[in-house]
Amino acid sequence: MHAVILAGGKGVRLRPYTTALPKPLVPIGDQHAILEIVLRQLSSAGFTSVTLAIGHLGHIIRAYVGDGEQWGLKVDYATEESPLGTIGPLLNLRDQLPETFLVMNGDILTDLDYADVLTSHRASGSPLTIATYARQVRIDFGVLTTDESKVVAFTEKPSMDYRVSMGVYGLSRDTLANYTAGLPLGFDELVLDLLRDGTPPHAYAFDGYWLDIGRPDDYDRANAEFTTHRSLLLKGA
């Protein structure tokens, strides 16, 4: 099984931590970087090869990860000369990728079964599988429904339930066939194109542990929770 890890972003929302380090290498706990945890998990799940899509401070990621041998993986690299979005880096790799593969952000902490996501994707026959997580959004205001100048309904501080993308996808190589290599392509564009074409993505629902290390508050939470969740995230380590 093969995975592509997207690790080329600048991590602007996580500054100042990412001033000198790429976001996937910020430390979690006393011993591990986020990317190291992800690579250990992929290896434990049976993945044998990984492509790291790198850009900002990519040379540091190369120096840290090397060829992946220490995790029992074969790691190669794809370098973004300019930002290509979430899916864009895959277009340059299209001819080198297997028929189906995993795509994921390099800055998430989760006990998601990566191998099962890919297995589910293959079984679904869908062009894209999206790992999803339930999130509740609370509105801190009274919400009014209006009809012209009249208030016709009122809800005090409602909560809304959504399923959000976890940043982990199963993807088929053929799904990328009609896009031009070298041009930016976002995950949002791909999903909207699939919906328009009547080939909707498959949803893989997950309700375990998931944390997207996107902001300083998220990073602080990850460090605070890591000791408690270490055995969950690094089984057997």
Salt bridges, closest charged atoms under 4 A:
GLU36 OE2 - HIS32 ND1 3.10
GLU36 OE2 - ARG40 NE 2.81
ASP107 OD2 - LYS23 NZ 2.67
ASP193 OD1 - ARG196 NH1 3.30
ASP197 OD1 - ARG196 NE 3.12
ASP218 OD2 - ARG215 NE 3.20
GLU225 OE2 - ARG221 NE 2.81
